[in-house]
Every structure is written in C-alpha cells, then in structure tokens.
Amino acid sequence: MLLREGASVTFCGQSDSSVAQALRELSALKVWGLAADVSVEQDVEALFRLADERMGGLDILVANAGLGVFKPAGDLTLQEWRRTIDVNLTGAFLCSRAAIARMRNSGGGACRPIE
C-alpha cells in the first residue's frame, strides 16, 4: 500500500535470498532491502542506516516482524520461547527506538495503530 501511494520503502527479511527476491519483484519502485534479524541491535541499526542513506530519513515505521511456534506451551522449548520473545517484543522495541530517535531529530512522527 505504501509503495502504491508513492512512498519510498526500506524493509528487512530473514535471508539474503528472500530480500533479493522481493527486490526483484519490486524493482520498478523506490524500495531497498536488507537481510536483518530485528532482535539483534546491530542488524536494526544497519537497517535504519540504509533507510537514512537511501531515503534521507524516516516518516513511518511498520513494525510487523513476528513469529509463532504453534504447539502447546508445555511442549515449547526454552529456546523456542526466547526466540519468540526476542523477535516479537525485542524486535518491536529496537525498531521503535530507532524510529523514534529519527523522528524526534526531524521534528515529527506520531504513534498510532494501523486501522
């Protein structure tokens, strides 16, 4: 939707191959991508540096990375639990923190859920 409305978009994916495929499919549009793990601070900073370099800043954050392990809680391993928390919560925190810093510096930005 953002691309259709004329926005420039920077995104991340789980692997170089998935990012490359998306970039090929969207090649005619203003889009950049990077393989990144949103639960890793350095990966998030690299993603936001790419957005800074290519788009000159940030106006919108869509923090939609997430994963789920769909089995009974009693069958979850601690490693599965921690990975889920890291991606779903820490990832949202790290991306939001990076976005908020940029939006503050540019004098704008607002937080609200997508309707």
Buried (B, 14 or more C-beta within 10 A) or exposed (E): EBEEEEBBBBBBBBEEEEBEEBBEEBEEBBBBBBBBBBBBBEBBEBBBEBBBEEBEEBBEBEBEBEEEEEEEEEEEEEEBEEBBEBBBEBBBBBBBEBBBEBBEEEEEBEEEEEE
